[in-house]
Amino acid sequence: MVKQATLQLNKLPTIEDAKFAFDNFNIQSEIKASAWGDQVESAIDADRITVPTCICLDLEDLKCFEPVERQYERWGVIFHNSIAIQPSNPAFPAYSGLTVLMGAPKSGFLEATFLQAVNSVSAFVTSSQRLVLSAYDRDRQLLAQTALPSANLANSDSAISPNTLLSITGNNIYSVTFCAFDGQFTLDNFRFCL
């Protein structure tokens, strides 16, 4: 079972109200995007492409402690204040594979900017405290916001399990920010849909 916190426009749901399904973004049209190689694992049937097309970033090609900025630019996203890590702290487990993204060098903040408008963004998150995901339009006007209400570290007394799916939807999203207000957090399976 996948836990998911979802926000549609300015309606702030609670964790209890969220639909816990990973298939809300049409997995039939998902592309697994690699940072460096030309290998692409795709579930797209070229004869019958459906919209939206979703891109899930494969972080495993990144080196540990590599600053992440333009590695996925050809897939339509540029990161700011992001580093790839392979967590040694068991409180921050990866969702899949070994590599995750973390806000650095400024802790508690990570931004993704899209080269064209997207309609949804999601990632599996583990955080040391409340984590806010905000979506902005081309003019940096806030479109929507959602939050992981509290810390969800592994092996803690948190009611929320680590690697909770945090997602946001809206029209014409050009950037998103993840902010834990001086906390630490990790992202895995970063995904966006056109």
N, C-alpha and C positions, 0 to 999 in steps of 0.2 A: 504494500500500500504506500503510495506517495502522498506526502502531505503538501498542501499547496495553499499559499495565501494569494488572493487575487484581488485586483482593483480594476473596476471598469469606470472610466472617467473620474468623477469626484465622489463616488460612493465608496466609503471605507468599510469593508467587511471585517468581521472578526474571524479568528482562526476557526472557530466552531462553525461559522456560516460558509466557509470556503468549500468549494467542490474539490475533492481530492482525486483528481484525474489528470494524468499527464498528457492525454490525447486531445486537449483543448486546442492545440495548435496544428492539427492536421498532419500527423506524422507521415502520411503517404507522400507528402511533397517536401520531405526534409533532405537537406544536403549536409553531410558531415564534412566540415571544412578544415583542412590542414594548414598549419602556419607556413611551412616551407615546401613540402613536397607537392607534386602534381597529383598525388593520389587523392581521389575524392570518393567517399563511400556515399552513394546516392540512392534514395528510394524513389526517384522520379522516373516515371515512364514517359519518355520523350514524346510518345504518340498521344498521350492524354495528360498534359500538365494541368494541375489544378492550382487555383490560387486560394490561399496564400502559399508562397514558397518559404519554407523555414530553413535557416542555416544554424546548425549546431557546431560550435567551435571545438575542434579536437586539440586539446591543450598538451597532449603527450609529446608533440614534436618540440616543445619549448624546453630550454635548458633551465635547470634550477637556478634561481636568482637572476634570471634574464629579465631586464626591463621589457615590458610589453607595450608597444605603441602602434607600429604600423605593420606588424606581421600579418594581420588579417585585413589589411586595406583592400586587397583585391576581392575580398568577400563583402566589402561594404561597411567595415567598422574600424574605427581608430580608437585606441584606449589612451587614457591620460592618468598618470599616477598609478601605474599598475606594474606588478612584478609577478613572475611565475615562481612558485615554490612547490616543493614536495614536503608537506608538513611533517616535522619530527615530533611535534606536540600532539599526542593522541586526542586532545580536546578538539582538534580541527581535522577530522578525517576527510579524505577525498570521497566524493560520491562514486566516481568511476575512475579507474586508472590511478596514477600517482600524483599528477600535477594539477594544481589549482591556481587561481589568481588571487592576489591580495593587494590591497591599497598600500602603495609605498612609492616614494620615500615618506610622504605624509600619511601617517597611519589613520585609519578610519574613514578614508575617502577614496573612491574610484569613479571615473567617468568613462562612458563610451559614447562616441559621436558617430552617427550614421551618415554615409555619403548620399543616401536617398531616404525618403521617409519610410518608416516601418510602422506596423500596427500593433505589434506585441513584442515584449522582451521578457525573458525569464532566465533564472539561474538557480541552482541549488546552493543555499547559503548556510553558513555556520558562523555565528557571531558571538562575541563576548558580552554584548549588550544590545539594546534595541537598535534595529537597522532599518533605515528609511530608504526606499527606492522611489525616485522622482523621475517623471518623464517631462520633456520640454519640447516645444515646437521650434521651428527655424529661427524665431526671434527671441528664443530663450524664455518664453512665457510658459509657466507651469501648466501642464495639461492634466496630470494626474499624479497621485501619490499613494503609496501603500507602505506597510511596515511589518516587519517581524517584531511583535510586541515586546519581546524580551530575549535575553541570551538563550542560546540553544546548544551550548557546548556539550560534547560527548562526555560521558561519565560524570554528569552534574545532576542536580535535582530539578532541572528544568522540565516543565511540562511539554515543551516542544522539542522534538528530536533533532539531532544535527542533520544537516543537509535537507532543510525544508525548502520546497520549491516556492520561490517568491516570483510573482509575475505581475505584469502591468500591461494594460491594453489601452489604446486610444488612437485617434486619427492623426496622421502626420507627426509621428515621434521622430525627432532628429537627434536627440541625445537623452541619456539617462545618467543619473548619479546614484551611487550607493553610499550612504553616510551612516557611520556608527558613532559619531560624536566622540572622538578620542578612543574608541574601542578598536578591536581587531576583528577582522572577518575574512572569510574565504569564499570564493565563488567557484562553482564547477558546472560543467555542461551549460555554458552561456549560450543562449539561443534567441534568435530574433526572426520575426516573420514579416515579409513584405506585403 
